[in-house]
């Protein structure tokens, strides 16, 4: 049993490495640094996101004992202090996080040179988990740059027209966020930027027993995050959309914008393909921020109440940020929710074993997601002309996937064992 599993892990590692190399080559073709180059630079140069590197180290440390965790954290902070002093002396860009990356890489070296058997495998899995989070972010950034280079035409006018069926929520929420002033803007901005760190908080709770049980659970949030990040950019290549703040905002879209309309004046007119610059990512359809926030919400449902509130807050605040900052249309949000539930259903089915209910749920979610994309592309004018028909239909389509997901996953829950009622003793006959 262990040999086939080892072969599976080796195959998955080879595929992942091949994918990274292919992405690196593609990025070089467009004159951009790839994910491998960007990650290697952060060993020495200032990282793009220090909190993300420490979040990756925190994930890696779920396989360590508490004493080892304190030692690893101390070493990471010590290395970062040295880097801070050197950068301060040379007036270089300031950012922490190198120490966390060094510790993760150091644990990989220790696993190979100082560990054997199950201990080596467990530590390497922890290192891989931490690096996957960081490398996944680098891979996503490279994907976004490639979408801007490879897809010169965008479909924003189609999506914006279809969005009339929902009442143009990005325009509405955008005005609401601006009315909150700098406080509301700063809170939503922090939530939007630190989404990966929020995911680590929930993932750490799910993985809290790894060190004592010496094994990972079959399904956890990090798996869902990575699959969303892997599949989502592929949809961007099929359905390139830049977002209302770029397509309809002169301040961010420049001369590429249709007009300076967002967030005060909803657009009108017949939709058509529109050219856009080679810098702005085509990362709207579906909204992956909504997808990831939905995954955080789902995985926090069985956590303590404070984490349940945390997951609900992060989902609501992410929706407010994605719409209120003009990064997404309402149609993107609906597609993102359906996208996540379908992926989550597939991963849970993979963990527990495929059956009829799992296949039906994944097939239905995939069908609804595809139907949404087709409607946004080929029926936007009809949707805008009949909002009282298509608006409820869009909400109903999303709600049907949510309902089927809840009903199916409840059936998957293990049945609670009810105590057998003992018969009452009968009085003896004298």
N, C-alpha and C positions, 0 to 999 in steps of 0.2 A: 504493500500500500504506500509506503514512504517513497519508493523509487518512482512510481508514476507521478506522485505529487511533486517530487523534486524535478522531474522532467517538465511538468506543467509550469512550475515557477521559472525554470530556466528558459522555457519557450516564451513565456510572458515577458521576461526580462530582455530577451533578444529582440522581440517585436517592439518593445518600448524603446530600446536603444536604436533600432533601425528607424523608427518613426522620428526620433530626435535628430538623427543624422540627416534623414531626408528633409526635415524641416530646416535644419541648418543650411543645407545645400540650396534649398529654395530661397531662403532669406538672402543668402549670398548672391544668388542670381539677380535679386532686386536691389543689390547694393546695401543690404541691411545686416547687422550682426544677428546671428541666430541664438536660440535659447542656450546652447552649450557655451557659446562665447560669453553671453551675458552673465551666466552663472559662474563661469570661471573667473571673470573680472572681479566678482564680489568677494573672492578670497582675499584680495588685497585692497581693491578700490572701494570707495564709499558705496554701500548697497542702495538700491532703489527704495526698499522698504525694510527697515530694521525690525519693526514689530512682526512682520511676516517671518523673518528668519528665526526670531525667538519663538514664535508660534510653532514653527517646524521643529525646533529643538525640544519644545515642550511635548510635542507628539512623540518624538523619539524617546523621551525619558519615561514613557509609560512602561517600558520594559526594564527599567532600572529600579534598584532599591532606593529607599529614601536617602540613605547615606550617599549613594552614588549620584543621586539627583542634586544634592547640595554641593557636592564636589564639582559636578559638571557645570552647574549654574555659576559657582564661584570662579571657575576657570574662564567661562565665557565673559563674565563681567570684567575680570582682570585683563583679558586680551583686548576688550573694547576700550578700557581705560588707556592702555598703551597706544592703540590706534588713535584715540581722541587726542592725546598729547602730541603725537607726531603730526597729525593733521592741523592741530592748532598752531604748532610751531611753524609749519610751512604754509599756513593760511589756505589750506585745501578745503574741499567740500566736506561738511560735517554730517555724519550719519553713523549710527551704531548698527550692530548686527553681525560684523565680521567674526566676533568671538563666538556667537552661536553657530555659525557655519563651520568654524574651525572645530568646535566640539563635536558636531555631527560627523564630520569627516574623520576626526580622531577616533570616534567610536567605531566607525567602519574599519579602520586599521586595526584597532584592538580586537574586533570580532574575527578578523582574518588571521591575525598573528597570535592571539592569546586565548581564544575560545575554541571549543570543539563541540561537535554533536548538536544537541538541542539548544544549548546556551548560545552557540554561534548563530544558529538559524534564527533564534528569537531576537538577538541583538541586531542582526542584519535586517530582519523585518522591521524593527523599530527605526533603524537608520533609513531604510527605504521609504517608510511612511513619512518621515520628516522631510526627506529630499523630494518625495513626490509632491508634497504641498508646495514647496518652493519652486521646483522645476515646472510644475503645472502652471504656476503663475507666469513664469518666463515663457513657457510654450504658448500660453494664451496671448501674451503681449505680442509675440512674434506672429501668431495667427492674425491678430487684428491688423498689424502693419501689412501683411500679405493681402488681406482683403481690400485694403485701400489701394494697393498697387494693381491687383488683378481684376478688380471690378470697377471700372471707371464710371459706369452708369448705375444709378440708384433708383429705387422704387418708392421713394418717400411720398410722391404725390398720390400713388395708389393707396398706400396705407393711411395717409392723412384724410383722403376722401372717405375710405371705409370707416375711419374713426368718427365721422359725423353720426354714424348709427349709435354710438355710445355717448354722444353729447360732447365730443372733443375734450376728454378728461385732462389731457396734458395742459391745455390752455386754461382750464378751470383751476386745476391744482397749482399751476404755475403762478396764477394771480394770488391764490391763497398763501403760498409760501412767501411770495414777495411781501405780502401784507404782514407777515409775522416778524419781519425785520431781521437783523443780523443774528439774533439768538436762535430762532428757528432754523435759519439757514445753516449756521455752524453745527447744530445738533444733527441735522439731516446729512450734512456733508461728512461728518465723522462716521455716522452709521454707514453711509454709502462706501466710503473708502476702506473701512476696517471690517468688511464683511468676512474675510477669511479668518480674522482673529476671533470674531464671534463664533464661527464654525468650530474653531479649535476649542472654545470653552465648552460647547456641547459634546464634542468628540472626546475630550478629556474625561468627562463624566462617563461616557459609554465605555471607555477603555480603562477605567480606574482599576479594574481587577486583573489586568494583563500580567503585571509583575508577580502577583501571588499565584495565579492560575497557570502561568507560563504558556499562555496561548491567547490568540486574538479571537474576539467574537466573530461569528460567521458574517454578520452584516453590521456596518456602522456608517456614520455620516460621511467620513472621508471617502469611502467608496463612491457614494452618490455624488459628492462634489467633483471627484475626478472624472466620472463618466459624463456628467453634465458639461464640464469644461472640455472634454474630448469631442463630444458630438455637436455641441452648440455651434462652434465656429464653422463646421461643415454646412450647417443651415445658412450661415451668413453668406457663404459663397453662392448658394442657390437663390437666396432672397436678400440682396444687399440693400440695407436701409441705414441712413446716418443718424436720423433723429430730428425732432422738430426744432431744437435750438440751433441746429446747423442748417437744415434745409429751409427754415422759415425765420431765422434770426440773423440779421446782418452783422451783429457784433461778433458772433462766433463763426458763421458761415461765410462771411465776407461777400465778395461779388458772386460766389457760387450759389448763394441763397436765392430762392424764388423772389422773396421780398422780406421786408422787416415786419413780420406779422406776429411772431410768438412773443408773449403769451396773450396779447390783447385782441387780435383779430383772427378768427379761424379762416383757413384758406378756402377759396372757391375756385371752380374751373374744372376743365376736363383733364384727368390725370394722364401723364405720359412719362416715359423714361427721361431722367434728367442727368446731365453730367455733373460730376463733383470732383474735388481735388484728390490728390494721391496721398493725402496725409490722414484725413479723418477716417477712422475705422468704420466699416459697415456692420456694426455690432448691435443692431436693434431687434431683429426678428429671429428667434424670440428673445425676450428680455432675460438674459442669464442672471442678472442681479435678482430679478424676481424669482427665477428658478432656484437659485442658491438659497435665498431667504425662505422660500417655501420648504426646501429641504431641511433647513435649520428648524423651522416650525414643526415639521413632521417628527423629526428625531428628538425634539424636546418634550413631546407629549407624555412620555413615560418617565421623565426626569422629575426631581423634586419641584414643588410648586414655584419656587423662585426662578428655576430655569424655564418652566412653562411660561411664566410671565415674560421672561427674557426673550424667548423664541417668538412669542406673539408680538412683543414690542418691536423686535428687529424686523419682522415681516411688515408690520404696518408702517414703520419709519422708512423702510426700503421702498415700499410702494409710493410713499409720499415723496421720497427723493427722486426716484426714477421718473415720475411724472412731473413733479414740481420743479426740477432743474431742467426739464425739457429734453431729457436723454431718451425718452421712450414715449410711444403712443399707447393709448389704452388697449388697442388690439395686440400690441406686443405683450402686455401683461397677461391677457387671457391665454395667448399661445404659450407663455412661459410657465404658467401654472399647469396646463395640460401636459407640456413637455416634461416637467418634473415628476408628476404623478405617474406617467407612463414609464419613465426610467426607474423610479423607485419600485414600482410594481415588478418590473423585469428583474431588478437586482434581488428583491426579496424572493421571487420565484426561483431564481438561480440558487439562492442559499437554501431554501427549504425543499427544492425539487419541483420541477414543472408539473402542473396538473391542468385540468380543463379550466378551472376558475382563473388561474394565473394567465394562461394563454388568451382567454377571452378578454381579460382586463387589459393586457398589453396590446392586443389587436384593436380593441375599441379605442384606447387612448391614441394609438398611432393613426387610426382612421380619422378621428376627430381633429387631430393636429394637422394632418394633410388637408382635410376639408377646409380648415381655417385658412391655410396658406393659399389654397386655390381660390377661395372666396375673396380674400384680400386682393389677389392679383387680377381676377377676371370679373368680379362683381362689385367693385367699389362704388360705381355710380348708382347702381340699383340699391345698394346698402344705404347710401347717403340720401337717396330720394324717398326711401321707405324706412326711416329710423325706428318707427314704432313696431315694425315687423322684425327687422334684422337685429336691432339692439337686444330685445329680449331673447332672440334666437342665439345670439352669441353668448349671452349670460347663461342660457339654458344648456348650451353645449358644454361649457365649462363646468356648470353645476352637475351635469349628468356624469361626467368623468369623476368629479369629487365624490358624488354619491356612490358610484360603483366601486371606487377605491375603498371608501369607508366600509361599505357592506362586505366586500370581498376580504379585506384584511381582518375584519372582525371574525370571519369564519376561520381564518388562519390561526387565530389566537388559541393557545392550548386551553382546553376546557378545565375549569376548576373541579377538583375532585370533591364531591359532596359526601359527607360522612353517612355511612349506612345506619339507618335507624334501627336500634336494637329493640326486639319485642319486649313488651312489659312482662315482668314475671307474674305468672298465674298463682292465685292463692291455693294452697294445698287443701285437699278435701280430707276432713277428719272422719 
